[in-house]
Amino acid sequence: MSAGLHAQDSAPGGVNVVALTVVIVLFLAVTVLGFRAARWRRGAGLASLDEWGLGGRSFGTWITWFLLGGDLYTAYTFIAVPAAMFSAGAVAGFFAVPYTIVVYPIIFIFMARLWSVSHRHGYVTPADFVRGRYDSRYLSLAVAVTGILATMPYIALQLVGIQAVLEVMGVGGSDNWLARDLPLFVAFAVLAAYTYSSGLRAPAMIAFVKDTLIYLVIIVAIIYLPIKLGGADVIFGAAKEKFSAPNPATGKPTGVFIPGPAGFWPYATLALGSAMALFMYPHSITAVLSSGRRNVIRRNASILPAYSFLLGLLALLGFVAIAAGTKPIGLDGQPNPQLVVPQLFEDFFPSWFAGVAFAAIAIGALVPAAIMSIAAANLFTRNVYREWIRPEATPAQEAAVSKVASLVVKFGALLFVLLLDKTLALNFQLLGGIWILQTFPTIVFGLYTRWFHRWALLCGWAVAMVYGTVSAYRVINPLTGKHFGGAVADVPFLGQTGYIALTAFAINVVVAVLVTLLLRAAHVPSGRDATERGDYLADAGDPRVADLPDAGGPGEPAGLTPR
Amino acid sequence: MVDPKALPPARKGPFVAAGVLLALPIVALMWVSSYAREGPVLAGFPFFYWYQLGWVFLAAGTTYLAYRLVLGEESRRRREAADRRASS
């Protein structure tokens, strides 16, 4: 099939054989890498969470850059951001650019402290830190459960990314559910197998391939397509025209080309709230803790924006698709904006290059899905299994439980996508973003101060979780009339609309402060802090708490310091 | 290898400067009304779009400067702690 606007002549129903072959070949190559990764930079075997779940805590600047890039900029992002730009415009889509710019100064400030205290105490998860810092297993459990709940739908959405690619290639159109879902099932089974055997080293290694492919594809697309279509002004002109036309259903403009005053608050709060939430997700923290030195993450804060630039260009592919007149029609004959980027590639590029692009997206789903399942498994193992079920678990048992948990998490996500409505995964993902930000006060404030009372933080978290969930439920989509219609709602007392997660966060902090004052006045015990000031400044090579004469220290839960 | 407990206190100057550098992109991008307009157009890109893409590079630069400042201060504290231990 040659390049050109009418390449979709072979669809619907036809399978793009060349593209499919390219995808399968690249997928096989990545599978081999994934299994070989078990032997890569291997330390003392994989029989501990430090090794299996954190890659030996040894990654330097460049591995971390690829790993975090592969982890944060997921396949779903690559599908959803241009889709939002294509169908709704700047406020729904382009906020991803300021979001992924401001995230790095924010994490620059506190992530090095989290790395240091985790290094010194052997913490594997953020909930481990909360346990040690506040001496509260309930607060730690709240952080762990929030993390697991927020991660699960995120894994499910990576599958949606793979599905979009398969659908555009013409795979999965069969009415037989087995033939339809088999490719996805096989992809996930393979992913599960090498994550099980190699741990975090597998996605770290595959991230090299994924990121290289993504950079290649986007750069080619962003140079070739505007030339083909007549330049940037044509593309932006087409977008402006589309969005200023009124929507027949609501009578309002179809979308936002450049936000007006009503869009300022939503745009800014979506960017800031998402940025603050991003590194509360367990998979982000897992990637940070796998780095080998305190300042690796800070150096990365100044080189990771390369991916943000890429994401910005990718977002603009949504506008390119408007100018190109791309018609994202699913195999069921219904329009589906999520297919817009794969469809654009299928329309304009030779099949083999479209295949490379599809492989980039599909492999792009595997890296974050692997890290997310590892992160969720680590939370379950450390903060549910060992804390509540088997306190005497050895490091080898922890690794074994975590491996199985990562399988359960992945197949849970797979069933979620195959059996339930896809919009349910989207709704949960929306909620996940709101929920995960509510662990910010406990984790980040806790890196600086013990002023907040553990029960006050738990109260703030609980109130904000309920508020955020209810507010999100009450947002009605004006087109479909369904609940969970968006992430933006009225902000109480301000007369503006804003990202629900950030409003809930503000409520969270206010409650935490007030209840802390109350509990302190009532002299309610605030628990013993297992950490001390110097812990937050420790670097690789400094002694770990477990190696010090008073190993464990007062208040440290038994066994939280491995080795 | 230094016991982090023995680190001398931090100097304020570099941290304040780093804080300002880190705050710059956040303030600039949260101030949406300052850039939510079409002109001036650059190479076909409306201002709204090229301005934000430009901040990707500016923010990388300010974050890198902040990194140098903080790193310099952290290594000074470590050096002093090591010197003090050697001389005692």
Boltz contact constraints between the chains, C-beta under 6 A:
constraints:
  - contact:
      token1: [A, 97]
      token2: [B, 52]
      max_distance: 6.0
  - contact:
      token1: [A, 98]
      token2: [B, 29]
      max_distance: 6.0
  - contact:
      token1: [A, 101]
      token2: [B, 25]
      max_distance: 6.0
  - contact:
      token1: [A, 101]
      token2: [B, 55]
      max_distance: 6.0
  - contact:
      token1: [A, 101]
      token2: [B, 56]
      max_distance: 6.0
  - contact:
      token1: [A, 101]
      token2: [B, 59]
      max_distance: 6.0
  - contact:
      token1: [A, 102]
      token2: [B, 26]
      max_distance: 6.0
  - contact:
      token1: [A, 102]
      token2: [B, 29]
      max_distance: 6.0
  - contact:
      token1: [A, 104]
      token2: [B, 63]
      max_distance: 6.0
  - contact:
      token1: [A, 105]
      token2: [B, 22]
      max_distance: 6.0
  - contact:
      token1: [A, 105]
      token2: [B, 25]
      max_distance: 6.0
  - contact:
      token1: [A, 105]
      token2: [B, 26]
      max_distance: 6.0
  - contact:
      token1: [A, 105]
      token2: [B, 63]
      max_distance: 6.0
  - contact:
      token1: [A, 108]
      token2: [B, 22]
      max_distance: 6.0
  - contact:
      token1: [A, 108]
      token2: [B, 63]
      max_distance: 6.0
  - contact:
      token1: [A, 231]
      token2: [B, 44]
      max_distance: 6.0
  - contact:
      token1: [A, 232]
      token2: [B, 44]
      max_distance: 6.0
  - contact:
      token1: [A, 232]
      token2: [B, 45]
      max_distance: 6.0
  - contact:
      token1: [A, 233]
      token2: [B, 44]
      max_distance: 6.0
  - contact:
      token1: [A, 236]
      token2: [B, 46]
      max_distance: 6.0
  - contact:
      token1: [A, 258]
      token2: [B, 36]
      max_distance: 6.0
  - contact:
      token1: [A, 258]
      token2: [B, 38]
      max_distance: 6.0
  - contact:
      token1: [A, 258]
      token2: [B, 48]
      max_distance: 6.0
  - contact:
      token1: [A, 259]
      token2: [B, 36]
      max_distance: 6.0
  - contact:
      token1: [A, 264]
      token2: [B, 32]
      max_distance: 6.0
  - contact:
      token1: [A, 264]
      token2: [B, 33]
      max_distance: 6.0
  - contact:
      token1: [A, 267]
      token2: [B, 32]
      max_distance: 6.0
  - contact:
      token1: [A, 268]
      token2: [B, 30]
      max_distance: 6.0
  - contact:
      token1: [A, 268]
      token2: [B, 32]
      max_distance: 6.0
  - contact:
      token1: [A, 298]
      token2: [B, 67]
      max_distance: 6.0
  - contact:
      token1: [A, 299]
      token2: [B, 67]
      max_distance: 6.0
  - contact:
      token1: [A, 301]
      token2: [B, 63]
      max_distance: 6.0
  - contact:
      token1: [A, 302]
      token2: [B, 60]
      max_distance: 6.0
  - contact:
      token1: [A, 302]
      token2: [B, 63]
      max_distance: 6.0
  - contact:
      token1: [A, 302]
      token2: [B, 64]
      max_distance: 6.0
  - contact:
      token1: [A, 302]
      token2: [B, 67]
      max_distance: 6.0
  - contact:
      token1: [A, 305]
      token2: [B, 56]
      max_distance: 6.0
  - contact:
      token1: [A, 305]
      token2: [B, 59]
      max_distance: 6.0
  - contact:
      token1: [A, 305]
      token2: [B, 60]
      max_distance: 6.0
  - contact:
      token1: [A, 308]
      token2: [B, 56]
      max_distance: 6.0
  - contact:
      token1: [A, 309]
      token2: [B, 56]
      max_distance: 6.0
  - contact:
      token1: [A, 312]
      token2: [B, 53]
      max_distance: 6.0
  - contact:
      token1: [A, 534]
      token2: [B, 4]
      max_distance: 6.0
  - contact:
      token1: [A, 534]
      token2: [B, 5]
      max_distance: 6.0
  - contact:
      token1: [A, 537]
      token2: [B, 4]
      max_distance: 6.0
  - contact:
      token1: [A, 537]
      token2: [B, 7]
      max_distance: 6.0
  - contact:
      token1: [A, 538]
      token2: [B, 4]
      max_distance: 6.0
  - contact:
      token1: [A, 541]
      token2: [B, 1]
      max_distance: 6.0
  - contact:
      token1: [A, 542]
      token2: [B, 1]
      max_distance: 6.0
  - contact:
      token1: [A, 542]
      token2: [B, 4]
      max_distance: 6.0
